[in-house]
Amino acid sequence: MTNRRFWYVYILETEGAPTRFYVGLTGDLGGRLRLHNEGDVAHTAKYRPWRLRSAFSFDDEARAVAFERYLKSGSGRAFAKRHF
């Protein structure tokens, strides 16, 4: 059995109004969502609670970083809005 590391690019959505989204990257999706909802992430603390809207797994960190960067760009936000 191989010990493979996966990276996750994720999109969070606020559960309350107004609806907000956050795009992030992590190696521990469940743990990172917990940190967002506990208020331990400065950028998302005041918009809690969050729910996972979409997540994408990568076995290559560089590709995960590139996809996260794309989703944070103007065209990436438009793409995510249309497809996720």
C-alpha positions in Angstrom: 0.0 0.0 0.0 1.4 3.4 -0.9 1.3 6.3 1.5 0.0 8.9 -0.9 -0.6 12.5 0.1 -3.5 14.4 -1.4 -4.2 18.1 -1.5 -7.7 19.5 -1.6 -8.9 22.8 -3.1 -12.2 23.6 -1.5 -15.0 26.1 -1.8 -16.8 27.1 1.3 -20.2 28.8 1.5 -21.7 30.7 4.4 -24.8 29.2 5.9 -26.3 32.6 6.7 -27.1 35.7 4.7 -25.5 37.3 2.9 -24.0 34.4 1.0 -20.2 34.5 0.9 -17.7 32.1 -0.6 -14.1 31.2 0.3 -11.6 29.2 -1.7 -8.7 27.4 0.1 -6.1 24.7 -0.1 -5.4 22.0 2.5 -4.0 18.5 3.1 -6.7 17.9 5.8 -10.1 18.8 4.5 -12.1 17.9 7.6 -9.7 19.6 10.0 -9.5 22.7 7.9 -13.3 23.1 7.8 -13.4 22.6 11.6 -10.8 25.5 12.0 -12.9 27.7 9.8 -16.1 27.0 11.8 -14.3 27.4 15.2 -13.1 30.9 14.1 -9.4 30.0 14.0 -9.0 31.4 10.4 -8.9 35.2 10.4 -10.3 35.6 6.9 -13.4 33.6 7.6 -14.0 34.0 11.3 -16.7 36.7 11.2 -18.8 34.9 8.5 -19.3 31.6 10.4 -20.8 29.0 10.1 -19.4 27.6 6.8 -20.4 24.6 4.8 -18.4 22.8 2.2 -19.8 23.6 -1.2 -17.2 21.7 -3.4 -13.8 20.0 -3.0 -11.3 18.8 -5.5 -8.5 16.4 -4.7 -5.0 16.5 -6.3 -2.0 14.2 -5.8 0.3 16.9 -7.1 0.7 19.9 -4.8 1.7 22.3 -7.7 -1.4 21.5 -9.6 -3.5 22.1 -6.5 -1.9 25.5 -5.9 -2.4 26.4 -9.6 -6.1 25.5 -9.4 -6.6 27.4 -6.2 -5.0 30.4 -7.7 -7.2 30.1 -10.8 -10.4 29.9 -8.7 -9.3 33.1 -6.9 -8.9 34.9 -10.2 -11.8 36.8 -11.9 -12.3 34.2 -14.6 -12.0 31.4 -12.0 -14.7 32.9 -9.8 -17.0 33.2 -12.8 -16.2 29.5 -13.8 -16.9 28.4 -10.2 -20.2 30.3 -10.1 -21.4 28.7 -13.3 -20.3 25.2 -12.5 -20.2 24.7 -8.8 
